[in-house]
Amino acid sequence: MAQNNTNYWQQHVDYTMNIDVNADANQYKGEQTLVYTNNSPDVLDRVFYHLYFNAFQPESEMDARSLSIEDPDGRVGDRISKLNPDEIGYIKPTMLTQDGKPLQYELAGTVLEVKLNTPIQPGAKTTFKMEWDAQVPLQVRRSGRDNAEGVKFSMSQWYPKLAEYDFQGWHADPYIGREFHSPWGDFDVTITIDKDYTVAATGYSAENVKDSKEYKEVKKAKKGKRSWNFVAPNVHDFTWAADKDYIHDQYMADNGVTLNFYYKDNDEIKENWKNLQPKTAEMLAYFNEHVGQYPYKQYSVIQGGDGGMEYAMATLITGNRKFGSLMGVTAHELAHTWFQFLLATNEGKHEWMDEGFTSYISSEAMNYINNENNPNVHAGSYRGYQFLATSGKEQPATTHADRYAANRTYSIIAYAKGAVFLSQLGYVIGKENLDKTLKKYFEDWAFKHPTPNDFIRVAEKVSGLELDWYLMDFMQTTNTIDYGIKSVETRKDATVVTLERIGLMGMPIDLDVTYTDGTQEQFYIPLQMMRGEKANPYNGQKRTVAKDWAWAYPTYELNIPSTKKVKSMMIDASKTMADINAENNSWGEE
């Protein structure tokens, strides 16, 4: 899953959309002009659109999967199968042209297959125009109307979205369970809705940009309605929400970024949502410092949806929560701005790169902001991964996000193992190098579509170590890490320790030794195929670098000079190596 970075290219889309919402009927009509630039070296004779709302119909693929998987998402279950005609979702194209000429197309569930009249040549642009009728589904998963907290419209994945085409070809995945992948572009969206509604959305509201070049006058709305215009430069998605009872607060954060908060006028949640605002500013500052600068001038935290889900310049979260939960979900969704939104990985193929990296950095942020001083904030992720790795149900992280045997397996791989991948990389190359890697990754790959190989190459360049083995063994196989202290023999001139590699995955080893006089020393055993060593992670502690351990040898003999008597020893005292059996990692007196 790699590409030659020197020949990197990506497609570009510019959307202009106008929709007219009939809020009483939960329906809307849409018009879309889409200018598509083919930056690929290929001639394209067809395109695909995602029509995500079509998933919310009985007998859809999402419905079928939810009814057949062993552990369906509790928010979905059999709900789609029971939707009435006025509760289903749909997007029905009524007109589609390419450069003014009608196109032939075929609907296949949530994907529109379009045969082009004129193939798009490399470097060429073409203009598609579409009109469609749509119905907003009763809120089931992420999108929809009338969610459990009474938010009227949670409008994610609501428009015909052109599928991504990249170095691997088209990504016209049906909407079955989760995850998205879309081309970058500019959006200009006008939403006309009953004037009693407040609309929150991706991008900049025309009200706030009247003096800028981005502002354009919105045509006069129909009687009783209001038109809201939003422009969003250089994003790969657009979401909006609307409710009659939204409170809209603003809070100024770092670098002139306006934080918007939209939440229901509900006395039970107001205090939490007020207290959330300065904390969100702290989160933004943390991510700016530890990953890279947020490049837009606004971000919106919007009550809606069915949990928490990230979108361009915004998130939808449920709001009836205790403060700790509200802050935690906001931290996670805001962190997604960096890991998946600005570093736009293909979530279907590499879900662990967005969920796992986000889980890692949001846990780090919460630990810092709340002064938790937790020495291993990712211990829960390690426990989750170790549970799965020993369950017999693990699948490689190369599995498509929709095609895990169980939702639980997907969740642990994406969130827990993905977070462990980063934390354990810090064990391999050193925390300082990991921190530098995250910043360099953002610097090199923001506003692009990086792959796992692109990330690990950044880590190699930062650390000077060879790391392809780490990416391959940990994320592309189900090989496990299990090292043990096999035997300890006291001789006249040395204590001889025999270590063994029991699992199939190799790792460098930190062996912490405590002597009877209370002093400590770390013996560091490099993995030979790393072709180097990490720096001493402990200032002031004695550290001895031993000879390399080549992977194919199942055992390794370490001689500890007998100048002092050994009291105890432990493999990986930091607990940041994802060893699946810690019981054989220690020897001696506690």
C-alpha positions as CSV (number, residue, x, y, z in Angstrom):
1,M,0.0,0.0,0.0
2,A,2.6,2.5,-1.1
3,Q,3.3,4.9,-3.8
4,N,6.3,6.6,-5.3
5,N,6.3,10.0,-3.5
6,T,8.2,11.7,-6.2
7,N,5.3,11.2,-8.6
8,Y,2.6,11.9,-6.1
9,W,-0.7,13.4,-7.5
10,Q,-4.3,13.8,-6.3
11,Q,-7.6,14.6,-7.9
12,H,-9.4,17.9,-7.3
13,V,-13.1,18.7,-7.1
14,D,-14.9,22.1,-6.8
15,Y,-18.5,21.8,-5.6
16,T,-21.2,24.5,-5.9
17,M,-24.4,23.3,-4.3
18,N,-27.8,24.8,-3.6
19,I,-30.5,22.9,-1.7
20,D,-34.0,23.8,-0.7
21,V,-35.2,22.1,2.4
22,N,-38.8,21.2,3.2
23,A,-38.3,20.7,6.9
24,D,-41.9,19.5,7.6
25,A,-41.6,16.7,5.0
26,N,-37.9,16.0,5.9
27,Q,-37.1,16.3,2.2
28,Y,-34.9,18.6,0.0
29,K,-34.1,19.3,-3.6
30,G,-30.5,19.8,-4.7
31,E,-28.5,21.3,-7.5
32,Q,-24.8,20.6,-7.9
33,T,-22.2,21.9,-10.2
34,L,-19.0,19.9,-9.9
35,V,-15.8,20.9,-11.7
36,Y,-13.5,17.9,-11.7
37,T,-9.8,18.1,-12.5
38,N,-8.1,14.9,-13.5
39,N,-4.5,15.2,-12.2
40,S,-3.9,11.5,-12.7
41,P,-1.8,10.1,-15.6
42,D,-4.9,8.0,-16.6
43,V,-7.7,8.6,-19.1
44,L,-11.0,8.3,-17.2
45,D,-14.0,6.9,-19.1
46,R,-16.3,6.6,-16.1
47,V,-16.9,8.1,-12.7
48,F,-18.7,7.0,-9.5
49,Y,-20.8,9.0,-7.0
50,H,-21.6,8.0,-3.4
51,L,-25.3,8.3,-2.5
52,Y,-24.9,7.6,1.2
53,F,-28.5,8.2,2.3
54,N,-29.6,5.2,0.2
55,A,-28.0,3.0,2.9
56,F,-30.9,3.8,5.2
57,Q,-33.5,1.7,3.5
58,P,-34.7,-1.8,4.3
59,E,-32.7,-4.5,2.5
60,S,-29.7,-2.1,1.9
61,E,-26.2,-3.5,2.3
62,M,-25.9,-1.7,5.6
63,D,-29.2,-3.2,6.8
64,A,-28.1,-6.7,5.6
65,R,-24.8,-6.5,7.3
66,S,-26.2,-5.2,10.5
67,L,-28.7,-8.1,10.5
68,S,-26.0,-10.8,9.8
69,I,-22.9,-9.7,11.7
70,E,-22.4,-11.5,15.1
71,D,-22.3,-8.2,17.1
72,P,-24.3,-5.5,15.4
73,D,-23.8,-1.9,16.4
74,G,-26.4,-1.2,19.0
75,R,-27.3,2.1,17.4
76,V,-28.2,0.2,14.2
77,G,-29.4,-3.3,15.1
78,D,-32.5,-4.0,13.1
79,R,-33.7,-0.4,13.0
80,I,-33.1,0.1,9.2
81,S,-35.2,-2.9,8.4
82,K,-38.1,-1.4,10.3
83,L,-38.0,2.1,8.7
84,N,-41.3,3.2,7.1
85,P,-41.4,4.9,3.7
86,D,-41.4,8.4,5.3
87,E,-38.5,7.4,7.5
88,I,-36.1,6.0,5.0
89,G,-33.3,8.0,3.4
90,Y,-32.7,8.4,-0.3
91,I,-30.9,10.5,-2.9
92,K,-32.5,10.2,-6.4
93,P,-30.7,11.9,-9.2
94,T,-33.2,13.5,-11.7
95,M,-30.6,15.0,-14.1
96,L,-26.9,14.5,-14.7
97,T,-24.8,16.1,-17.5
98,Q,-21.2,16.3,-18.5
99,D,-20.3,19.7,-20.1
100,G,-23.9,20.2,-20.9
101,K,-24.7,16.8,-22.4
102,P,-26.8,14.2,-20.6
103,L,-25.1,11.1,-19.2
104,Q,-26.1,7.5,-18.8
105,Y,-25.9,6.1,-15.3
106,E,-26.9,3.2,-13.2
107,L,-27.8,3.1,-9.5
108,A,-26.3,0.3,-7.5
109,G,-27.4,0.8,-3.9
110,T,-25.3,3.7,-2.5
111,V,-23.1,4.0,-5.6
112,L,-24.0,5.7,-8.9
113,E,-22.1,4.3,-11.8
114,V,-21.7,6.8,-14.6
115,K,-20.5,6.2,-18.1
116,L,-18.9,9.3,-19.6
117,N,-19.7,10.6,-23.1
118,T,-16.2,12.2,-23.3
119,P,-13.3,10.5,-21.4
120,I,-11.4,12.9,-19.2
121,Q,-7.8,13.2,-20.3
122,P,-4.9,13.6,-17.9
123,G,-4.7,17.2,-16.8
124,A,-8.1,18.1,-18.2
125,K,-11.2,19.5,-16.4
126,T,-14.8,18.6,-16.9
127,T,-18.0,20.0,-15.4
128,F,-20.8,17.8,-14.1
129,K,-24.2,19.1,-13.2
130,M,-26.7,17.2,-11.2
131,E,-30.1,17.7,-9.8
132,W,-31.6,15.4,-7.2
133,D,-34.4,14.7,-4.8
134,A,-33.7,13.5,-1.3
135,Q,-35.3,12.4,1.9
136,V,-33.5,12.7,5.2
137,P,-33.7,9.3,7.1
138,L,-34.8,9.0,10.6
139,Q,-31.5,9.2,12.4
140,V,-30.0,5.7,12.7
141,R,-26.2,6.1,12.2
142,R,-24.4,9.4,12.1
143,S,-26.8,11.1,9.6
144,G,-30.5,11.8,9.8
145,R,-33.3,13.7,11.4
146,D,-34.7,13.7,14.9
147,N,-31.9,12.1,16.8
148,A,-32.2,10.8,20.3
149,E,-31.5,14.2,21.8
150,G,-34.1,16.0,19.6
151,V,-31.7,17.6,17.1
152,K,-33.8,18.0,13.9
153,F,-31.1,17.6,11.2
154,S,-27.7,16.0,11.4
155,M,-26.6,16.3,7.8
156,S,-23.5,14.3,7.1
157,Q,-22.9,12.5,3.8
158,W,-26.0,14.2,2.5
159,Y,-25.0,15.1,-1.1
160,P,-23.9,13.1,-4.2
161,K,-20.2,12.9,-3.5
162,L,-17.7,12.0,-6.3
163,A,-15.7,9.0,-5.4
164,E,-11.9,9.1,-5.0
165,Y,-9.6,8.0,-7.7
166,D,-5.9,7.6,-6.8
167,F,-2.9,5.5,-7.5
168,Q,-4.9,2.4,-6.7
169,G,-7.8,3.3,-9.0
170,W,-11.4,4.1,-8.0
171,H,-12.6,3.8,-4.5
172,A,-16.3,3.4,-5.1
173,D,-17.0,1.4,-1.9
174,P,-20.7,0.9,-0.9
175,Y,-21.8,2.4,2.4
176,I,-22.1,-0.6,4.6
177,G,-20.7,0.2,8.0
178,R,-18.2,3.0,8.2
179,E,-15.3,5.1,6.9
180,F,-14.9,7.4,4.0
181,H,-12.3,8.6,1.4
182,S,-12.9,11.6,-0.8
183,P,-11.0,14.0,-3.1
184,W,-9.9,17.5,-1.9
185,G,-11.6,20.6,-3.2
186,D,-13.4,23.8,-2.6
187,F,-17.1,24.0,-1.5
188,D,-19.7,26.7,-2.0
189,V,-23.0,25.6,-0.4
190,T,-26.3,27.4,0.0
191,I,-28.9,25.9,2.2
192,T,-32.4,27.3,2.1
193,I,-34.5,26.3,5.1
194,D,-37.4,27.6,7.2
195,K,-36.2,30.9,8.8
196,D,-36.8,29.5,12.4
197,Y,-33.8,27.2,12.0
198,T,-30.2,27.9,13.0
199,V,-27.7,26.2,10.6
200,A,-24.2,25.1,11.6
201,A,-21.9,23.9,8.9
202,T,-18.4,23.3,7.5
203,G,-16.7,26.4,6.2
204,Y,-17.3,30.1,6.7
205,S,-20.7,31.6,6.9
206,A,-21.4,34.4,4.4
207,E,-22.4,36.5,7.4
208,N,-18.8,36.4,8.6
209,V,-17.1,36.9,5.3
210,K,-19.0,39.7,3.7
211,D,-15.9,41.8,3.3
212,S,-13.8,39.0,1.9
213,K,-13.4,37.8,-1.7
214,E,-15.2,34.6,-0.6
215,Y,-18.5,36.3,0.0
216,K,-21.3,36.3,-2.6
217,E,-24.8,37.5,-2.2
218,V,-27.4,34.8,-1.7
219,K,-30.4,35.0,-3.9
220,K,-33.5,36.0,-2.0
221,A,-35.1,33.1,-0.3
222,K,-38.7,32.1,-0.6
223,K,-41.3,33.5,1.8
224,G,-40.8,32.1,5.3
225,K,-37.4,30.8,4.5
226,R,-33.8,31.9,4.9
227,S,-30.7,31.0,2.8
228,W,-27.4,30.3,4.5
229,N,-24.3,30.4,2.4
230,F,-21.0,28.7,3.4
231,V,-17.7,28.5,1.6
232,A,-15.1,26.0,2.6
233,P,-11.6,26.1,0.9
234,N,-9.5,23.0,0.5
235,V,-11.6,20.3,2.3
236,H,-12.8,16.9,1.4
237,D,-16.2,16.8,3.0
238,F,-19.0,19.1,3.9
239,T,-21.5,18.7,6.8
240,W,-24.2,20.7,8.3
241,A,-26.8,20.6,11.1
242,A,-29.9,22.6,11.8
243,D,-32.3,23.0,14.7
244,K,-34.8,25.6,16.0
245,D,-33.4,25.5,19.5
246,Y,-29.7,25.8,19.0
247,I,-27.7,28.1,21.2
248,H,-24.7,29.4,19.3
249,D,-21.7,30.5,21.4
250,Q,-18.3,31.6,20.1
251,Y,-14.9,31.4,21.8
252,M,-11.6,32.8,20.5
253,A,-8.7,30.4,20.5
254,D,-5.1,30.4,19.3
255,N,-4.1,32.2,16.1
256,G,-7.4,33.9,15.7
257,V,-9.4,30.7,15.3
258,T,-13.1,31.1,16.2
259,L,-14.5,28.1,18.0
260,N,-18.3,27.7,17.5
261,F,-20.5,25.7,19.8
262,Y,-24.0,24.8,18.8
263,Y,-26.1,23.0,21.4
264,K,-29.8,22.6,22.4
265,D,-31.3,25.2,24.7
266,N,-31.5,22.7,27.6
267,D,-30.8,23.7,31.2
268,E,-29.4,20.3,32.0
269,I,-26.5,20.6,29.6
270,K,-25.8,24.4,29.4
271,E,-23.2,24.5,32.2
272,N,-21.2,21.6,30.6
273,W,-21.2,23.2,27.2
274,K,-20.1,26.5,28.6
275,N,-17.2,24.8,30.5
276,L,-16.3,22.9,27.4
277,Q,-15.4,26.0,25.5
278,P,-12.1,27.0,27.2
279,K,-11.1,23.4,27.3
280,T,-11.6,23.0,23.6
281,A,-9.3,26.0,23.1
282,E,-6.6,24.2,25.2
283,M,-7.0,21.1,23.1
284,L,-6.6,23.1,19.9
285,A,-3.4,24.6,21.3
286,Y,-2.1,21.2,22.3
287,F,-2.6,19.7,18.8
288,N,-1.2,22.8,17.2
289,E,2.0,22.4,19.2
290,H,2.3,18.6,19.0
291,V,1.2,17.9,15.4
292,G,0.9,21.1,13.3
293,Q,-1.0,24.4,13.0
294,Y,-4.7,24.2,12.4
295,P,-5.0,26.0,9.0
296,Y,-8.6,27.3,9.0
297,K,-10.1,30.2,10.9
298,Q,-13.1,28.4,12.5
299,Y,-14.0,25.1,14.0
300,S,-17.5,24.1,15.2
301,V,-18.6,21.6,17.9
302,I,-22.2,20.7,17.1
303,Q,-24.7,18.8,19.1
304,G,-26.1,16.1,16.8
305,G,-25.6,12.6,15.4
306,D,-25.4,9.5,17.6
307,G,-22.1,9.7,19.4
308,G,-19.1,11.5,17.9
309,M,-18.0,11.8,14.3
310,E,-15.5,14.1,12.7
311,Y,-16.1,16.3,9.6
312,A,-14.5,19.2,7.8
313,M,-13.9,22.1,10.3
314,A,-16.6,20.6,12.5
315,T,-17.8,17.6,14.5
316,L,-21.2,16.2,15.4
317,I,-21.4,14.9,19.0
318,T,-24.2,13.9,21.3
319,G,-24.4,16.5,24.1
320,N,-26.3,15.0,27.0
321,R,-23.2,13.8,28.8
322,K,-21.3,14.2,32.0
323,F,-18.5,16.8,31.6
324,G,-15.7,14.3,31.5
325,S,-17.4,12.4,28.6
326,L,-18.2,15.6,26.8
327,M,-14.6,16.8,27.0
328,G,-13.3,13.3,26.0
329,V,-15.4,13.0,22.9
330,T,-14.6,16.6,21.9
331,A,-10.9,15.9,22.3
332,H,-11.1,12.8,20.1
333,E,-13.2,14.4,17.4
334,L,-11.1,17.6,17.3
335,A,-7.9,15.4,17.0
336,H,-9.4,13.8,13.9
337,T,-9.0,17.2,12.3
338,W,-5.3,16.3,12.0
339,F,-5.5,12.5,11.7
340,Q,-7.8,11.9,8.8
341,F,-9.0,15.3,7.9
342,L,-5.8,17.1,7.2
343,L,-3.8,13.9,6.8
344,A,-6.5,12.3,4.7
345,T,-5.8,8.6,4.7
346,N,-8.1,6.1,3.1
347,E,-10.2,5.2,6.1
348,G,-11.6,2.1,4.5
349,K,-8.1,0.6,3.9
350,H,-6.2,2.1,6.7
351,E,-8.7,2.8,9.5
352,W,-6.1,2.4,12.2
353,M,-4.2,5.5,10.8
354,D,-7.1,7.8,11.6
355,E,-8.7,6.2,14.6
356,G,-5.5,4.9,16.2
357,F,-3.5,8.0,15.7
358,T,-6.4,10.1,16.9
359,S,-6.8,7.9,20.0
360,Y,-3.1,8.3,20.7
361,I,-2.9,12.0,20.5
362,S,-6.2,12.8,22.2
363,S,-5.2,10.6,25.2
364,E,-1.9,12.5,25.3
365,A,-3.8,15.8,25.2
366,M,-6.3,14.8,27.9
367,N,-3.5,13.6,30.2
368,Y,-1.7,17.0,29.8
369,I,-4.7,19.3,30.0
370,N,-6.2,17.6,33.0
371,N,-2.9,17.2,34.8
372,E,-3.4,13.5,35.1
373,N,0.3,12.6,35.2
374,N,-0.4,9.1,34.0
375,P,2.9,7.4,33.1
376,N,1.2,5.2,30.5
377,V,-2.0,6.9,29.2
378,H,-2.3,4.2,26.6
379,A,-2.5,1.2,29.0
380,G,-6.1,0.6,28.1
381,S,-5.2,0.4,24.4
382,Y,-2.5,-2.1,25.2
383,R,-5.0,-4.2,27.2
384,G,-7.5,-4.1,24.4
385,Y,-5.0,-5.2,21.8
386,Q,-3.5,-7.9,24.0
387,F,-7.0,-9.3,24.6
388,L,-7.7,-9.5,20.9
389,A,-4.2,-10.9,20.0
390,T,-4.8,-13.8,22.4
391,S,-8.5,-14.4,21.5
392,G,-8.0,-16.2,18.2
393,K,-10.2,-13.7,16.5
394,E,-7.6,-11.1,15.4
395,Q,-7.5,-10.1,11.7
396,P,-4.7,-8.2,10.0
397,A,-5.1,-4.4,10.0
398,T,-5.0,-4.6,6.2
399,T,-8.6,-5.8,6.3
400,H,-11.1,-3.4,4.8
401,A,-13.0,-1.6,7.5
402,D,-16.3,-3.1,6.4
403,R,-15.1,-6.6,6.2
404,Y,-14.0,-7.5,9.7
405,A,-15.8,-10.6,11.0
406,A,-17.0,-8.6,14.0
407,N,-17.5,-5.0,14.9
408,R,-15.5,-5.6,18.1
409,T,-12.5,-6.8,16.1
410,Y,-12.7,-3.7,13.9
411,S,-12.9,-1.4,16.9
412,I,-9.9,-2.9,18.7
413,I,-7.8,-3.0,15.6
414,A,-8.7,0.6,14.6
415,Y,-8.6,2.3,17.9
416,A,-6.5,0.2,20.3
417,K,-4.0,-1.4,18.1
418,G,-3.6,1.8,16.0
419,A,-2.8,3.7,19.2
420,V,-0.4,1.0,20.3
421,F,1.3,1.2,17.0
422,L,2.3,4.8,17.7
423,S,3.1,4.3,21.4
424,Q,5.2,1.3,20.7
425,L,6.9,3.1,17.9
426,G,8.1,5.4,20.6
427,Y,9.5,2.4,22.4
428,V,11.4,1.4,19.2
429,I,12.8,4.7,18.1
430,G,12.5,6.8,21.3
431,K,9.7,9.2,22.4
432,E,11.6,12.2,21.2
433,N,11.9,10.8,17.7
434,L,8.2,9.8,17.7
435,D,7.3,13.4,18.6
436,K,9.4,14.7,15.8
437,T,7.9,12.1,13.4
438,L,4.4,13.3,14.0
439,K,5.3,16.9,13.3
440,K,7.3,16.0,10.2
441,Y,4.5,13.7,9.0
442,F,2.1,16.7,9.2
443,E,4.6,19.0,7.5
444,D,5.1,16.6,4.6
445,W,1.6,15.2,4.1
446,A,-1.1,17.7,5.2
447,F,-3.7,18.3,2.5
448,K,-2.7,15.0,0.9
449,H,-3.6,11.3,1.1
450,P,-0.8,9.5,2.9
451,T,-0.5,5.8,3.1
452,P,1.1,3.6,5.9
453,N,4.3,3.5,3.9
454,D,4.4,7.3,3.7
455,F,4.2,7.5,7.5
456,I,6.8,4.8,8.2
457,R,9.2,6.5,5.7
458,V,8.9,9.7,7.6
459,A,9.7,7.8,10.9
460,E,12.8,6.2,9.2
461,K,14.1,9.5,8.0
462,V,13.6,11.2,11.4
463,S,15.1,8.3,13.4
464,G,17.7,7.0,11.0
465,L,16.5,3.5,11.6
466,E,15.1,0.9,9.2
467,L,11.4,0.3,10.2
468,D,9.7,-1.5,7.3
469,W,9.7,-4.7,9.5
470,Y,7.8,-2.9,12.2
471,L,5.0,-1.7,9.9
472,M,4.8,-5.1,8.2
473,D,4.8,-7.4,11.2
474,F,2.6,-5.4,13.5
475,M,0.0,-4.0,11.2
476,Q,0.0,-6.3,8.1
477,T,0.1,-9.6,9.9
478,T,-1.3,-11.0,13.1
479,N,2.2,-12.0,14.4
480,T,2.6,-11.3,18.1
481,I,5.3,-10.1,20.4
482,D,6.3,-12.5,23.2
483,Y,9.7,-12.4,24.8
484,G,10.7,-14.2,28.0
485,I,13.6,-14.7,30.4
486,K,14.3,-18.4,29.8
487,S,17.1,-18.9,32.4
488,V,19.5,-17.1,34.6
489,E,22.8,-18.7,35.6
490,T,25.2,-17.2,38.1
491,R,28.8,-17.9,37.2
492,K,32.1,-16.8,38.8
493,D,32.6,-13.9,36.4
494,A,29.1,-13.1,35.2
495,T,25.4,-13.6,35.4
496,V,24.3,-15.3,32.2
497,V,20.8,-14.5,31.1
498,T,19.2,-16.4,28.3
499,L,16.3,-14.6,26.6
500,E,13.9,-16.2,24.2
501,R,11.7,-14.9,21.4
502,I,8.5,-16.9,21.6
503,G,6.3,-14.8,19.3
504,L,6.9,-14.4,15.6
505,M,7.5,-10.7,15.7
506,G,11.0,-9.4,16.6
507,M,11.6,-6.3,18.7
508,P,14.6,-4.5,20.3
509,I,14.8,-5.3,24.0
510,D,15.1,-3.1,27.0
511,L,16.2,-5.3,29.9
512,D,16.1,-3.4,33.3
513,V,18.4,-4.9,35.9
514,T,18.3,-4.1,39.6
515,Y,21.3,-5.0,41.8
516,T,21.2,-6.0,45.4
517,D,22.7,-2.6,46.4
518,G,19.7,-0.9,44.9
519,T,21.4,0.5,41.8
520,Q,19.9,-0.1,38.4
521,E,21.2,-0.6,34.9
522,Q,19.5,-1.1,31.5
523,F,20.8,-3.4,28.9
524,Y,19.6,-2.5,25.5
525,I,19.6,-5.3,22.8
526,P,19.0,-3.8,19.3
527,L,17.1,-5.8,16.7
528,Q,19.6,-6.3,14.0
529,M,17.3,-5.5,11.1
530,M,16.8,-2.0,12.6
531,R,20.3,-1.2,11.5
532,G,20.9,1.1,14.5
533,E,19.9,1.9,18.0
534,K,17.6,4.3,19.8
535,A,19.0,6.8,22.2
536,N,19.0,6.2,26.0
537,P,15.5,7.1,27.1
538,Y,16.5,7.6,30.7
539,N,18.6,10.5,31.6
540,G,21.1,9.6,34.3
541,Q,20.5,5.9,34.3
542,K,23.4,3.6,33.3
543,R,22.7,1.9,30.0
544,T,24.8,-0.7,28.2
545,V,24.2,-1.4,24.5
546,A,24.7,-5.1,23.9
547,K,25.3,-6.9,20.6
548,D,22.4,-7.1,18.1
549,W,19.9,-9.9,18.2
550,A,19.1,-11.2,14.7
551,W,15.4,-12.2,14.3
552,A,15.9,-15.8,13.2
553,Y,17.7,-16.8,16.4
554,P,15.1,-17.9,19.0
555,T,17.4,-17.3,21.9
556,Y,20.0,-14.8,23.0
557,E,22.6,-15.0,25.7
558,L,23.5,-11.8,27.7
559,N,26.5,-11.7,30.1
560,I,26.2,-9.3,33.0
561,P,29.6,-8.8,34.6
562,S,29.6,-10.0,38.2
563,T,30.9,-6.7,39.7
564,K,27.5,-6.5,41.4
565,K,25.0,-9.2,42.4
566,V,21.8,-9.2,40.4
567,K,18.6,-9.0,42.5
568,S,15.9,-8.8,39.7
569,M,15.4,-8.0,36.1
570,M,12.5,-7.2,33.8
571,I,12.0,-7.0,30.0
572,D,10.4,-3.7,29.1
573,A,9.7,-2.1,32.5
574,S,8.0,0.8,30.7
575,K,5.2,-1.5,29.6
576,T,5.2,0.1,26.1
577,M,6.2,-3.0,24.2
578,A,3.0,-4.9,23.3
579,D,4.2,-8.2,24.7
580,I,1.2,-10.6,24.9
581,N,2.5,-12.5,28.0
582,A,4.1,-10.4,30.7
583,E,4.4,-13.3,33.1
584,N,7.7,-14.5,31.6
585,N,9.2,-11.0,31.4
586,S,10.5,-10.8,35.0
587,W,13.0,-12.7,37.2
588,G,14.2,-12.4,40.8
589,E,12.9,-10.7,43.9
590,E,10.3,-7.9,43.7
